[in-house]
């Protein structure tokens, strides 16, 4: 693997599955969020344009850091090299947010 790790993050957001690549992933100071920093987008030939990757680039244009809720994350992998990021529809899959609270409130005495 290279000296700078690359992470593939797959998460669910508003009925879509996002697959993005980043150099840094860590637990955020914001409770219940994962912080994704240094997003990586493929530098492809201008001759071939992947509409899914272009949609992803425009979605994260100008974003230096993103905070993703932990319950939306499907998977995080450390990979040897960057792949093609994409956004796909989640219809027909069994991916859904986990509907439990992050903490249990105390009952009054």
CORRARA-V114408 format. One record per residue. N is the residue number from 0. RES is the residue in one letter. D_CENTER is the distance of its C-alpha to the mean C-alpha in whole Angstrom. Layout:
<<N/RES/D_CENTER> <N/RES/D_CENTER>>
//
This chain:
<<0/X/21> <1/X/21> <2/X/22> <3/X/18> <4/X/16> <5/X/13> <6/X/10> <7/X/8> <8/X/4> <9/X/5> <10/X/5> <11/X/8> <12/X/9> <13/X/13> <14/X/14> <15/X/11> <16/X/9> <17/X/6> <18/X/6> <19/X/5> <20/X/8> <21/X/9> <22/X/12> <23/X/12> <24/X/10> <25/X/12> <26/X/13> <27/X/14> <28/X/17> <29/X/16> <30/X/17> <31/X/15> <32/X/11> <33/X/9> <34/X/9> <35/X/7> <36/X/10> <37/X/12> <38/X/10> <39/X/11> <40/X/13> <41/X/15> <42/X/19> <43/X/21> <44/X/24> <45/X/25> <46/X/27> <47/X/24> <48/X/22> <49/X/19> <50/X/18> <51/X/15> <52/X/14> <53/X/16> <54/X/14> <55/X/11> <56/X/13> <57/X/15> <58/X/12> <59/X/11> <60/X/14> <61/X/16> <62/X/13> <63/X/13> <64/X/11> <65/X/8> <66/X/9> <67/X/7> <68/X/10> <69/X/10> <70/X/12> <71/X/9> <72/X/7> <73/X/9> <74/X/9> <75/X/8> <76/X/11> <77/X/13> <78/X/14> <79/X/17> <80/X/16> <81/X/14> <82/X/13> <83/X/13> <84/X/10> <85/X/10> <86/X/10> <87/X/12> <88/X/14> <89/X/14> <90/X/18> <91/X/20> <92/X/17> <93/X/18> <94/X/14> <95/X/15> <96/X/14> <97/X/17> <98/X/19> <99/X/21> <100/X/21> <101/X/20> <102/X/23> <103/X/27> <104/X/29> <105/X/32> <106/X/35> <107/X/38> <108/X/41>>
//
